[in-house]
């Protein structure tokens, strides 16, 4: 197995190992928001590739969408960040801002080093701000999900 495939495979497997330490209730509670943002990122990736914002050269995920990234670190990080911070927006925002520095600059540089992904018309800083804006957007999404569930439970108990 070459370095590209090994790196891509590790990018999927290693984050998911941490989910073994998450309680089932939290996993189920934040699964909709993690799934939603990953669907959104998949569509965004198709657009980004067509507009040449970046190039995806991932051997495990050829084509317009890098599923190794989306279903690996991004999905799992979304679950953990919500589990650890949801209900305290400032804490959530700071945690996301720090996590997105790691995501946009450190991971982004590693992807480029392994020749898996390359930014073209955007750069690491723009990707950082896109991720921060997406994190604010999905916090609102989770808030709506939580309100809907709470309202449904109130209706059922009446």
DSSP file (Angstrom, degrees, kcal/mol; ACC not computed):
  #  RESIDUE AA STRUCTURE BP1 BP2  ACC     N-H-->O    O-->H-N    N-H-->O    O-->H-N    TCO  KAPPA ALPHA  PHI   PSI    X-CA   Y-CA   Z-CA
    1    1 A X              0   0    0      0, 0.0     2,-0.0     0, 0.0     0, 0.0   0.000 360.0 360.0 360.0 132.1    0.0    0.0    0.0
    2    2 A X     >  -     0   0    0      1,-0.1     4,-2.3     4,-0.0     5,-0.2  -0.264 360.0-102.7 -79.6 171.5    1.4    3.4   -0.9
    3    3 A X  H  > S+     0   0    0      1,-0.2     4,-2.7     2,-0.2     5,-0.2   0.858 118.4  55.3 -62.8 -37.8    1.6    6.4    1.4
    4    4 A X  H  > S+     0   0    0      2,-0.2     4,-2.4     1,-0.2    -1,-0.2   0.938 111.2  43.2 -61.8 -47.5   -1.4    8.1   -0.1
    5    5 A X  H  > S+     0   0    0      2,-0.2     4,-2.6     1,-0.2     5,-0.2   0.905 114.4  50.5 -66.3 -41.1   -3.7    5.2    0.4
    6    6 A X  H  X S+     0   0    0     -4,-2.3     4,-2.4     2,-0.2    -2,-0.2   0.919 112.3  47.0 -63.4 -43.5   -2.3    4.6    3.9
    7    7 A X  H  X S+     0   0    0     -4,-2.7     4,-2.0     2,-0.2    -2,-0.2   0.926 113.6  48.0 -63.6 -45.0   -2.8    8.2    4.9
    8    8 A X  H  X S+     0   0    0     -4,-2.4     4,-1.0    -5,-0.2    -2,-0.2   0.897 112.6  48.6 -63.4 -41.4   -6.3    8.3    3.5
    9    9 A X  H >X S+     0   0    0     -4,-2.6     4,-2.6     1,-0.2     3,-0.6   0.914 111.4  49.3 -65.5 -42.7   -7.3    5.1    5.2
   10   10 A X  H 3X S+     0   0    0     -4,-2.4     4,-2.0     1,-0.2     5,-0.4   0.853 103.8  61.5 -63.3 -34.5   -5.9    6.4    8.5
   11   11 A X  H 3< S+     0   0    0     -4,-2.0    62,-0.5     1,-0.2     4,-0.3   0.789 112.6  37.3 -64.7 -26.9   -7.8    9.6    8.0
   12   12 A X  H <X S+     0   0    0     -4,-1.0     4,-1.0    -3,-0.6    -2,-0.2   0.910 122.0  40.4 -86.0 -49.6  -11.0    7.5    8.1
   13   13 A X  H  X S+     0   0    0     -4,-2.6     4,-1.3     1,-0.2    -3,-0.2   0.917 106.6  57.4 -72.4 -47.8  -10.2    4.9   10.7
   14   14 A X  H >X S+     0   0    0     -4,-2.0     4,-0.8     1,-0.2     3,-0.7   0.908 107.1  46.9 -58.4 -48.9   -8.4    6.8   13.5
   15   15 A X  H >> S+     0   0    0     -5,-0.4     3,-1.0    -4,-0.3     4,-0.6   0.902 109.1  56.0 -60.5 -37.3  -11.1    9.4   14.2
   16   16 A X  H >< S+     0   0    0     -4,-1.0     3,-0.6     1,-0.3     4,-0.5   0.754  94.7  67.0 -68.4 -22.5  -13.8    6.7   14.3
   17   17 A X  H X< S+     0   0    0     -4,-1.3     3,-1.0    -3,-0.7    -1,-0.3   0.847  95.2  57.8 -63.2 -32.4  -11.8    4.9   17.0
   18   18 A X  H X< S+     0   0    0     -3,-1.0     3,-1.9    -4,-0.8    -1,-0.2   0.778  90.9  70.2 -69.0 -25.3  -12.5    7.8   19.4
   19   19 A X  G X< S+     0   0    0     -4,-0.6     3,-1.9    -3,-0.6    -1,-0.2   0.748  82.1  73.8 -65.2 -22.2  -16.3    7.3   18.9
   20   20 A X  G <  S+     0   0    0     -3,-1.0    -1,-0.3    -4,-0.5    -2,-0.2   0.749  95.1  52.5 -60.0 -22.3  -16.0    4.1   20.9
   21   21 A X  G <  S+     0   0    0     -3,-1.9     2,-0.4    -4,-0.2    -1,-0.3   0.373  91.3  94.7 -95.1   2.6  -15.6    6.4   23.9
   22   22 A X  S <  S-     0   0    0     -3,-1.9     2,-0.1    -4,-0.1    58,-0.0  -0.782  80.9-115.2 -96.7 138.5  -18.8    8.4   23.2
   23   23 A X     >  -     0   0    0     -2,-0.4     4,-2.1     1,-0.1     3,-0.2  -0.387  22.5-120.4 -70.0 150.9  -22.0    7.4   24.9
   24   24 A X  H  > S+     0   0    0      1,-0.2     4,-2.7     2,-0.2     5,-0.3   0.864 110.1  58.3 -60.6 -39.4  -24.8    6.1   22.6
   25   25 A X  H  > S+     0   0    0      1,-0.2     4,-2.3     2,-0.2    -1,-0.2   0.919 109.1  43.9 -60.1 -45.2  -27.2    8.9   23.6
   26   26 A X  H  > S+     0   0    0     -3,-0.2     4,-2.4     2,-0.2    -1,-0.2   0.903 112.0  53.6 -66.1 -41.5  -24.8   11.7   22.5
   27   27 A X  H  X S+     0   0    0     -4,-2.1     4,-0.8     1,-0.2    -2,-0.2   0.946 113.8  41.4 -57.9 -49.3  -23.9    9.9   19.3
   28   28 A X  H  X S+     0   0    0     -4,-2.7     4,-0.6     1,-0.2     3,-0.4   0.882 112.8  55.3 -66.9 -38.5  -27.6    9.6   18.4
   29   29 A X  H  < S+     0   0    0     -4,-2.3     4,-0.3    -5,-0.3     3,-0.3   0.894 118.0  32.6 -62.8 -40.7  -28.4   13.1   19.5
   30   30 A X  H  X S+     0   0    0     -4,-2.4     4,-2.0     1,-0.2    -1,-0.2   0.394  92.2  93.9-101.3   2.7  -25.7   14.7   17.3
   31   31 A X  H  X S+     0   0    0     -4,-0.8     4,-2.6    -3,-0.4     5,-0.2   0.898  82.7  54.7 -61.1 -41.8  -25.9   12.3   14.4
   32   32 A X  H  X S+     0   0    0     -4,-0.6     4,-2.6    -3,-0.3    -1,-0.2   0.920 110.2  44.8 -60.9 -41.9  -28.4   14.5   12.5
   33   33 A X  H  > S+     0   0    0     -4,-0.3     4,-2.4     2,-0.2     5,-0.2   0.896 114.6  48.6 -70.6 -38.2  -26.2   17.6   12.6
   34   34 A X  H  X S+     0   0    0     -4,-2.0     4,-1.7     2,-0.2    -1,-0.2   0.906 114.5  46.2 -66.1 -40.4  -23.0   15.6   11.6
   35   35 A X  H  X S+     0   0    0     -4,-2.6     4,-2.2    -5,-0.2    -2,-0.2   0.911 111.9  51.9 -66.9 -42.1  -24.9   14.0    8.8
   36   36 A X  H  X S+     0   0    0     -4,-2.6     4,-2.6    -5,-0.2    -2,-0.2   0.936 111.0  45.5 -61.0 -48.6  -26.4   17.3    7.6
   37   37 A X  H  X S+     0   0    0     -4,-2.4     4,-2.7     1,-0.2    -1,-0.2   0.849 112.2  52.5 -68.0 -31.3  -23.0   19.1    7.5
   38   38 A X  H  X S+     0   0    0     -4,-1.7     4,-1.8    -5,-0.2    -1,-0.2   0.867 109.8  47.8 -72.2 -34.4  -21.4   16.2    5.7
   39   39 A X  H  X S+     0   0    0     -4,-2.2     4,-2.1     2,-0.2    -2,-0.2   0.928 113.2  49.2 -65.2 -45.1  -24.2   16.2    3.1
   40   40 A X  H  X S+     0   0    0     -4,-2.6     4,-2.7     1,-0.2    -2,-0.2   0.919 111.1  49.2 -59.3 -45.2  -23.7   19.9    2.8
   41   41 A X  H  X S+     0   0    0     -4,-2.7     4,-2.5     2,-0.2    -1,-0.2   0.840 107.1  56.1 -65.2 -32.9  -19.9   19.5    2.4
   42   42 A X  H  X S+     0   0    0     -4,-1.8     4,-1.7     2,-0.2    -1,-0.2   0.937 111.8  41.6 -63.6 -46.2  -20.4   16.8   -0.2
   43   43 A X  H  X S+     0   0    0     -4,-2.1     4,-2.1     1,-0.2    -2,-0.2   0.916 114.6  52.2 -65.4 -43.0  -22.4   19.2   -2.3
   44   44 A X  H  X S+     0   0    0     -4,-2.7     4,-3.0     1,-0.2    -2,-0.2   0.864 106.9  54.3 -60.7 -37.2  -20.0   22.0   -1.6
   45   45 A X  H  X S+     0   0    0     -4,-2.5     4,-2.6     2,-0.2     5,-0.2   0.892 105.6  51.6 -65.5 -40.7  -17.1   19.8   -2.7
   46   46 A X  H  X S+     0   0    0     -4,-1.7     4,-2.1     2,-0.2    -2,-0.2   0.937 113.9  44.2 -60.6 -45.8  -18.8   19.1   -6.0
   47   47 A X  H  X S+     0   0    0     -4,-2.1     4,-2.2     2,-0.2    -2,-0.2   0.933 113.2  51.5 -63.3 -46.5  -19.1   22.9   -6.5
   48   48 A X  H  <>S+     0   0    0     -4,-3.0     5,-3.0     1,-0.2     6,-0.8   0.870 111.0  47.6 -60.6 -39.0  -15.6   23.6   -5.3
   49   49 A X  H ><5S+     0   0    0     -4,-2.6     3,-0.9    15,-0.2    -1,-0.2   0.907 111.2  50.2 -69.0 -41.5  -14.1   21.0   -7.7
   50   50 A X  H 3<5S+     0   0    0     -4,-2.1    -2,-0.2     1,-0.2    -1,-0.2   0.859 114.0  45.1 -65.1 -34.3  -16.1   22.4  -10.7
   51   51 A X  T 3<5S-     0   0    0     -4,-2.2    -1,-0.2    -5,-0.2    -2,-0.2   0.422 113.2-121.4 -89.3   2.0  -14.9   25.9   -9.9
   52   52 A X  T < 5 +     0   0    0     -3,-0.9    69,-1.1    -4,-0.2    -3,-0.2   0.825  65.9 142.1  62.8  35.4  -11.4   24.7   -9.4
   53   53 A X  S   <S-     0   0    0     -5,-3.0    67,-3.1    67,-0.2    69,-1.3   0.811  79.0  -9.9 -70.0 -29.0  -11.2   26.0   -5.8
   54   54 A X  E     -A  119   0A   0     -6,-0.8     2,-0.4    65,-0.3    65,-0.2  -0.950  66.7-122.6-156.4 171.1   -9.2   22.8   -5.1
   55   55 A X  E     -A  118   0A   0     63,-2.4    63,-2.1    -2,-0.3     2,-0.6  -0.995  16.9-150.3-125.7 131.0   -8.2   19.5   -6.5
   56   56 A X  E     +A  117   0A   0     -2,-0.4     7,-0.4    61,-0.2    61,-0.2  -0.897  23.7 164.7-101.7 121.2   -9.0   16.2   -4.9
   57   57 A X        +     0   0    0     59,-3.7     2,-0.4    -2,-0.6    60,-0.2  -0.019  21.8 146.6-121.5  28.0   -6.4   13.4   -5.6
   58   58 A X        -     0   0    0     58,-0.4     3,-0.5     3,-0.4     9,-0.1  -0.522  39.5-153.6 -72.2 121.9   -7.5   11.0   -2.9
   59   59 A X  S    S+     0   0    0     -2,-0.4     3,-0.4     1,-0.2    -1,-0.2   0.765  94.8  48.2 -69.2 -24.1   -7.0    7.4   -4.1
   60   60 A X  S    S+     0   0    0      1,-0.2    -1,-0.2   -56,-0.2    -2,-0.1   0.666 123.2  32.4 -85.5 -17.2   -9.7    6.1   -1.8
   61   61 A X  S    S+     0   0    0     -3,-0.5    -3,-0.4     2,-0.1    -1,-0.2  -0.482  79.3 178.2-138.8  63.4  -12.2    8.7   -2.8
   62   62 A X        +     0   0    0     -3,-0.4     2,-0.3    -5,-0.1     3,-0.3  -0.319  46.5  41.4 -68.8 153.2  -11.6    9.6   -6.4
   63   63 A X  S    S-     0   0    0     -7,-0.4    -7,-0.2     1,-0.2    -5,-0.2  -0.773 111.3 -35.3 112.1-157.5  -13.9   12.2   -8.0
   64   64 A X  S    S+     0   0    0     -2,-0.3     2,-0.5     1,-0.1   -15,-0.2   0.666 117.1  58.8 -82.2 -18.2  -15.4   15.4   -6.8
   65   65 A X        -     0   0    0     -3,-0.3     2,-1.3    -9,-0.0     3,-0.1  -0.954  67.5-146.5-122.0 127.2  -15.9   14.5   -3.1
   66   66 A X    >>  +     0   0    0     -2,-0.5     4,-2.2     1,-0.2     3,-0.6  -0.706  21.5 175.9 -89.9  89.2  -13.2   13.5   -0.6
   67   67 A X  H 3> S+     0   0    0     -2,-1.3     4,-2.6     1,-0.2     5,-0.4   0.743  72.8  67.7 -68.7 -22.5  -15.2   11.1    1.5
   68   68 A X  H 3> S+     0   0    0      2,-0.2     4,-0.5     1,-0.2     5,-0.5   0.914 110.4  35.4 -61.5 -41.1  -12.1   10.2    3.5
   69   69 A X  H <4>S+     0   0    0     -3,-0.6     5,-2.1     3,-0.2     6,-0.4   0.923 121.3  45.8 -75.5 -48.1  -12.0   13.7    4.9
   70   70 A X  I  <>S+     0   0    0     -4,-2.2     5,-1.0     1,-0.2    -2,-0.2   0.917 121.6  35.3 -67.5 -44.7  -15.8   14.2    5.2
   71   71 A X  I  <5S+     0   0    0     -4,-2.6    -1,-0.2    -5,-0.2    -3,-0.2   0.594 124.7  43.8 -86.6 -10.6  -16.7   10.9    6.7
   72   72 A X  I  X5S+     0   0    0     -4,-0.5     4,-2.3    -5,-0.4     5,-0.3   0.679 125.6   1.7 -97.3-102.9  -13.5   10.7    8.8
   73   73 A X  I  >5S+     0   0    0    -62,-0.5     4,-2.4    -5,-0.5     5,-0.2   0.850 130.7  50.4 -62.9 -37.0  -12.2   13.7   10.8
   74   74 A X  I  ><S+     0   0    0     -5,-2.1     4,-2.0     2,-0.2    -1,-0.2   0.943 113.7  43.8 -68.2 -45.6  -14.9   16.2    9.9
   75   75 A X  H  ><S+     0   0    0     -5,-1.0     4,-1.9    -6,-0.4    -2,-0.2   0.947 118.6  43.1 -62.0 -50.3  -17.8   13.9   10.8
   76   76 A X  H  X S+     0   0    0     -4,-2.3     4,-2.5     1,-0.2     5,-0.2   0.890 112.2  52.7 -68.1 -40.1  -16.2   12.7   14.0
   77   77 A X  H  X S+     0   0    0     -4,-2.4     4,-2.9    -5,-0.3     5,-0.3   0.893 107.2  53.8 -62.0 -38.5  -15.0   16.2   15.1
   78   78 A X  H  X S+     0   0    0     -4,-2.0     4,-2.1    -5,-0.2     5,-0.2   0.934 109.4  48.0 -60.3 -46.4  -18.6   17.5   14.6
   79   79 A X  H  X S+     0   0    0     -4,-1.9     4,-2.4     1,-0.2    -2,-0.2   0.947 115.6  43.7 -58.2 -50.2  -19.9   14.8   16.9
   80   80 A X  H  X S+     0   0    0     -4,-2.5     4,-2.5     2,-0.2     5,-0.2   0.899 112.0  51.3 -66.7 -41.6  -17.3   15.4   19.6
   81   81 A X  H  X S+     0   0    0     -4,-2.9     4,-1.7     1,-0.2     5,-0.3   0.918 113.2  45.6 -64.3 -41.5  -17.5   19.2   19.5
   82   82 A X  H  X S+     0   0    0     -4,-2.1     4,-2.4    -5,-0.3    -1,-0.2   0.924 112.5  51.3 -65.8 -42.3  -21.2   19.2   19.9
   83   83 A X  H  < S+     0   0    0     -4,-2.4    -2,-0.2    -5,-0.2    -1,-0.2   0.906 117.5  38.6 -59.9 -41.4  -21.1   16.6   22.7
   84   84 A X  H  < S+     0   0    0     -4,-2.5    -1,-0.2    -5,-0.1    -2,-0.2   0.696 132.4  19.0 -85.0 -20.1  -18.5   18.7   24.6
   85   85 A X  H >< S+     0   0    0     -4,-1.7     3,-2.0    -5,-0.2     7,-0.4   0.578  77.9 126.5-130.5 -11.8  -19.9   22.2   24.0
   86   86 A X  T 3< S+     0   0    0     -4,-2.4     3,-0.0    -5,-0.3    -4,-0.0  -0.269  75.9  35.0 -61.5 136.2  -23.5   22.3   22.8
   87   87 A X  T 3  S+     0   0    0      0, 0.0     2,-0.4     0, 0.0    -1,-0.3   0.210 106.6  73.8 104.5 -12.3  -25.6   24.5   25.0
   88   88 A X    <>  -     0   0    0     -3,-2.0     4,-2.5     1,-0.1     3,-0.2  -0.794  61.9-174.2-132.3  88.2  -22.7   27.0   25.5
   89   89 A X  H  > S+     0   0    0     -2,-0.4     4,-3.1     1,-0.2     5,-0.2   0.874  81.6  51.8 -58.2 -44.4  -22.4   28.9   22.2
   90   90 A X  H  > S+     0   0    0      1,-0.2     4,-2.5     2,-0.2    -1,-0.2   0.934 113.1  46.0 -58.8 -43.0  -19.2   30.9   23.2
   91   91 A X  H  > S+     0   0    0     -3,-0.2     4,-2.5     2,-0.2    -1,-0.2   0.913 113.7  50.0 -62.4 -42.5  -17.5   27.7   24.2
   92   92 A X  H  X S+     0   0    0     -4,-2.5     4,-2.6    -7,-0.4    -2,-0.2   0.928 111.8  47.6 -60.2 -46.9  -18.7   26.0   21.0
   93   93 A X  H  X S+     0   0    0     -4,-3.1     4,-2.6     2,-0.2    -2,-0.2   0.909 113.4  46.4 -65.5 -43.4  -17.4   28.9   18.9
   94   94 A X  H  X S+     0   0    0     -4,-2.5     4,-2.3    -5,-0.2     5,-0.2   0.922 113.1  49.9 -64.8 -43.7  -14.0   29.1   20.5
   95   95 A X  H  X S+     0   0    0     -4,-2.5     4,-2.8    -5,-0.2    -2,-0.2   0.918 113.3  46.5 -61.1 -43.6  -13.6   25.3   20.3
   96   96 A X  H  X S+     0   0    0     -4,-2.6     4,-2.8     2,-0.2    -2,-0.2   0.901 109.3  54.1 -65.3 -40.8  -14.6   25.4   16.6
   97   97 A X  H  X S+     0   0    0     -4,-2.6     4,-1.0     2,-0.2    -2,-0.2   0.914 113.7  42.3 -59.9 -42.3  -12.3   28.3   15.9
   98   98 A X  H  X S+     0   0    0     -4,-2.3     4,-1.7     2,-0.2     3,-0.4   0.927 114.8  49.7 -69.9 -45.5   -9.3   26.3   17.4
   99   99 A X  H  X S+     0   0    0     -4,-2.8     4,-2.5     1,-0.2    -2,-0.2   0.870 109.1  53.4 -61.9 -36.1  -10.3   23.0   15.8
  100  100 A X  H  X S+     0   0    0     -4,-2.8     4,-3.0     2,-0.2     5,-0.3   0.759 101.6  58.0 -74.5 -23.3  -10.6   24.8   12.4
  101  101 A X  H  X>S+     0   0    0     -4,-1.0     4,-2.2    -3,-0.4     5,-1.0   0.940 111.0  43.7 -63.7 -46.8   -7.1   26.2   12.7
  102  102 A X  I  <>S+     0   0    0     -4,-1.7     5,-2.8     3,-0.2     4,-0.5   0.929 117.6  46.8 -60.0 -46.4   -5.9   22.6   13.0
  103  103 A X  I  <>S+     0   0    0     -4,-2.5     5,-1.1     3,-0.2    -2,-0.2   0.951 118.9  36.4 -62.3 -53.9   -8.2   21.6   10.2
  104  104 A X  I  <5S+     0   0    0     -4,-3.0    -2,-0.2     3,-0.2    -3,-0.2   0.867 130.9  23.8 -74.3 -37.7   -7.4   24.3    7.7
  105  105 A X  I  X5S+     0   0    0     -4,-2.2     4,-1.6    -5,-0.3    -3,-0.2   0.914 128.7  32.4 -99.4 -51.4   -3.7   24.8    8.3
  106  106 A X  I  ><S+     0   0    0     -5,-1.0     4,-2.0    -4,-0.5    -3,-0.2   0.973 127.8  36.2 -74.3 -54.1   -2.2   21.7    9.8
  107  107 A X  I  ><S+     0   0    0     -5,-2.8     4,-2.8     1,-0.2     5,-0.2   0.916 116.9  55.3 -64.1 -41.1   -4.4   19.0    8.1
  108  108 A X  H  ><S+     0   0    0     -5,-1.1     4,-1.9    -6,-0.4    -1,-0.2   0.896 108.5  47.6 -57.7 -41.6   -4.5   21.1    4.9
  109  109 A X  H  X S+     0   0    0     -4,-1.6     4,-2.4     2,-0.2    -1,-0.2   0.881 111.0  51.6 -67.2 -38.0   -0.7   21.2    4.8
  110  110 A X  H  X S+     0   0    0     -4,-2.0     4,-2.4     2,-0.2    -2,-0.2   0.916 108.0  51.6 -65.3 -41.8   -0.5   17.4    5.4
  111  111 A X  H  <>S+     0   0    0     -4,-2.8     5,-2.9     1,-0.2     6,-1.0   0.911 112.5  46.4 -60.5 -40.9   -3.0   16.7    2.6
  112  112 A X  H ><5S+     0   0    0     -4,-1.9     3,-1.1    -5,-0.2    -1,-0.2   0.894 110.3  53.1 -68.9 -38.4   -0.9   18.8    0.3
  113  113 A X  H 3<5S+     0   0    0     -4,-2.4    -2,-0.2     1,-0.3    -1,-0.2   0.897 112.0  44.6 -62.5 -40.3    2.3   17.1    1.4
  114  114 A X  T 3<5S-     0   0    0     -4,-2.4    -1,-0.3    -5,-0.1    -2,-0.2   0.403 113.1-122.6 -84.1   3.4    0.8   13.7    0.7
  115  115 A X  T < 5S+     0   0    0     -3,-1.1    -3,-0.2     2,-0.2     3,-0.1   0.870  78.7 120.3  57.9  41.2   -0.5   15.0   -2.6
  116  116 A X  S   <S+     0   0    0     -5,-2.9   -59,-3.7     1,-0.4   -58,-0.4   0.709  77.3  11.0 -99.9 -29.7   -4.1   14.1   -1.7
  117  117 A X  E     -A   56   0A   0     -6,-1.0    -1,-0.4   -61,-0.2     2,-0.4  -0.993  61.8-169.5-152.4 144.2   -5.6   17.5   -1.9
  118  118 A X  E     -A   55   0A   0    -63,-2.1   -63,-2.4    -2,-0.3     2,-0.2  -0.962  19.8-134.5-145.1 125.0   -4.5   20.9   -3.2
  119  119 A X  E     +A   54   0A   0     -2,-0.4   -65,-0.3   -65,-0.2   -66,-0.1  -0.566  31.9 164.5 -71.7 139.5   -6.0   24.3   -2.8
  120  120 A X  S    S+     0   0    0    -67,-3.1   -67,-0.2    -2,-0.2   -66,-0.2   0.644  70.9  15.1-118.5 -75.4   -6.1   26.3   -6.1
  121  121 A X  S    S+     0   0    0    -69,-1.1     2,-0.3     2,-0.0   -68,-0.2   0.591 129.1  43.7 -87.7 -10.9   -8.4   29.3   -6.2
  122  122 A X  S    S-     0   0    0    -69,-1.3     2,-0.2   -70,-0.1     0, 0.0  -0.823  76.2-145.8-121.2 169.5   -8.9   29.5   -2.4
  123  123 A X     >  -     0   0    0     -2,-0.3     4,-2.3    -4,-0.1     5,-0.2  -0.661  35.6 -86.4-126.2-176.9   -6.3   29.2    0.3
  124  124 A X  H  > S+     0   0    0      1,-0.2     4,-2.2    -2,-0.2     5,-0.1   0.859 123.6  53.3 -60.5 -37.9   -6.0   27.8    3.8
  125  125 A X  H  > S+     0   0    0      2,-0.2     4,-2.1     1,-0.2    -1,-0.2   0.918 109.4  46.9 -67.0 -43.7   -7.3   31.1    5.4
  126  126 A X  H  > S+     0   0    0      1,-0.2     4,-2.3     2,-0.2    -2,-0.2   0.920 112.0  51.3 -63.9 -42.1  -10.4   31.2    3.2
  127  127 A X  H  X S+     0   0    0     -4,-2.3     4,-2.4     1,-0.2    -2,-0.2   0.890 107.2  55.0 -61.8 -38.4  -11.1   27.6    4.0
  128  128 A X  H  X S+     0   0    0     -4,-2.2     4,-2.2     1,-0.2    -1,-0.2   0.943 110.1  44.5 -57.5 -49.7  -10.7   28.4    7.7
  129  129 A X  H  X S+     0   0    0     -4,-2.1     4,-2.5     1,-0.2    -1,-0.2   0.853 110.6  54.4 -68.5 -34.1  -13.3   31.1    7.6
  130  130 A X  H  X S+     0   0    0     -4,-2.3     4,-2.5     2,-0.2    -1,-0.2   0.937 110.1  47.9 -60.5 -45.8  -15.7   28.9    5.5
  131  131 A X  H  X S+     0   0    0     -4,-2.4     4,-2.0     2,-0.2    -2,-0.2   0.885 110.9  50.2 -64.7 -39.2  -15.4   26.2    8.2
  132  132 A X  H  X S+     0   0    0     -4,-2.2     4,-1.7     2,-0.2    -1,-0.2   0.926 111.8  48.1 -64.9 -43.8  -16.1   28.8   11.0
  133  133 A X  H  X S+     0   0    0     -4,-2.5     4,-2.2     1,-0.2    -2,-0.2   0.901 110.7  51.5 -63.1 -40.0  -19.1   30.1    9.2
  134  134 A X  H  X S+     0   0    0     -4,-2.5     4,-2.6     1,-0.2    -1,-0.2   0.869 106.0  55.5 -63.5 -35.8  -20.4   26.5    8.6
  135  135 A X  H  X S+     0   0    0     -4,-2.0     4,-1.4     2,-0.2    -1,-0.2   0.884 108.4  47.4 -66.4 -36.8  -20.0   25.8   12.3
  136  136 A X  H  X S+     0   0    0     -4,-1.7     4,-1.6     2,-0.2    -2,-0.2   0.921 111.9  51.4 -66.3 -43.5  -22.2   28.8   13.2
  137  137 A X  H  X S+     0   0    0     -4,-2.2     4,-1.6     1,-0.2    -2,-0.2   0.908 110.4  47.1 -59.3 -45.3  -24.7   27.6   10.6
  138  138 A X  H  X S+     0   0    0     -4,-2.6     4,-2.6     1,-0.2    -1,-0.2   0.759 103.7  61.7 -76.0 -22.1  -24.9   24.1   12.0
  139  139 A X  H  X S+     0   0    0     -4,-1.4     4,-2.2     2,-0.2    -1,-0.2   0.928 106.5  47.1 -63.6 -42.4  -25.2   25.3   15.6
  140  140 A X  H  X S+     0   0    0     -4,-1.6     4,-2.1     2,-0.2    -2,-0.2   0.887 110.0  53.2 -63.4 -39.1  -28.4   26.9   14.4
  141  141 A X  H  X S+     0   0    0     -4,-1.6     4,-2.3     2,-0.2    -2,-0.2   0.934 109.8  47.4 -60.7 -46.5  -29.4   23.7   12.7
  142  142 A X  H  X S+     0   0    0     -4,-2.6     4,-2.9     1,-0.2    -2,-0.2   0.875 108.4  55.9 -64.3 -36.7  -28.9   21.7   15.9
  143  143 A X  H  X S+     0   0    0     -4,-2.2     4,-2.4     2,-0.2    -1,-0.2   0.920 108.9  46.8 -60.1 -44.0  -30.8   24.3   17.9
  144  144 A X  H  X S+     0   0    0     -4,-2.1     4,-2.4     2,-0.2    -2,-0.2   0.911 111.9  50.8 -64.5 -42.7  -33.8   23.8   15.5
  145  145 A X  H  X S+     0   0    0     -4,-2.3     4,-2.4     1,-0.2    -2,-0.2   0.936 111.5  48.1 -59.4 -47.2  -33.5   20.0   15.8
  146  146 A X  H  X S+     0   0    0     -4,-2.9     4,-2.6     1,-0.2    -2,-0.2   0.910 111.9  48.9 -61.6 -43.6  -33.4   20.2   19.6
  147  147 A X  H  X S+     0   0    0     -4,-2.4     4,-2.7     2,-0.2    -1,-0.2   0.897 111.0  51.0 -63.3 -40.3  -36.5   22.5   19.7
  148  148 A X  H  X S+     0   0    0     -4,-2.4     4,-2.3     2,-0.2    -2,-0.2   0.925 112.1  45.9 -63.4 -45.2  -38.4   20.2   17.3
  149  149 A X  H  X S+     0   0    0     -4,-2.4     4,-2.4     2,-0.2    -2,-0.2   0.923 113.4  49.4 -64.5 -44.3  -37.6   17.1   19.5
  150  150 A X  H  X S+     0   0    0     -4,-2.6     4,-2.0     1,-0.2    -2,-0.2   0.918 112.2  48.0 -60.5 -45.2  -38.5   19.0   22.7
  151  151 A X  H  X S+     0   0    0     -4,-2.7     4,-2.1     1,-0.2    -1,-0.2   0.891 111.1  50.6 -64.8 -39.8  -41.8   20.2   21.2
  152  152 A X  H  X S+     0   0    0     -4,-2.3     4,-2.3     1,-0.2    -1,-0.2   0.897 109.8  50.7 -65.2 -40.0  -42.7   16.7   19.9
  153  153 A X  H  X S+     0   0    0     -4,-2.4     4,-1.8     2,-0.2    -1,-0.2   0.877 109.4  50.8 -65.2 -37.2  -42.0   15.3   23.4
  154  154 A X  H  X S+     0   0    0     -4,-2.0     4,-0.8     2,-0.2    -2,-0.2   0.903 110.8  48.9 -65.9 -40.4  -44.3   17.9   25.0
  155  155 A X  H >< S+     0   0    0     -4,-2.1     3,-0.6     1,-0.2    -2,-0.2   0.907 111.4  49.3 -65.3 -41.8  -47.0   17.0   22.5
  156  156 A X  H 3< S+     0   0    0     -4,-2.3    -1,-0.2     1,-0.2    -2,-0.2   0.843 108.9  52.9 -66.2 -34.1  -46.7   13.3   23.2
  157  157 A X  H 3<        0   0    0     -4,-1.8    -1,-0.2     1,-0.2    -2,-0.2   0.633 360.0 360.0 -79.8 -12.1  -46.8   13.8   27.0
  158  158 A X    <<        0   0    0     -4,-0.8    -1,-0.2    -3,-0.6    -2,-0.2   0.475 360.0 360.0 -82.6 360.0  -50.0   15.7   26.9
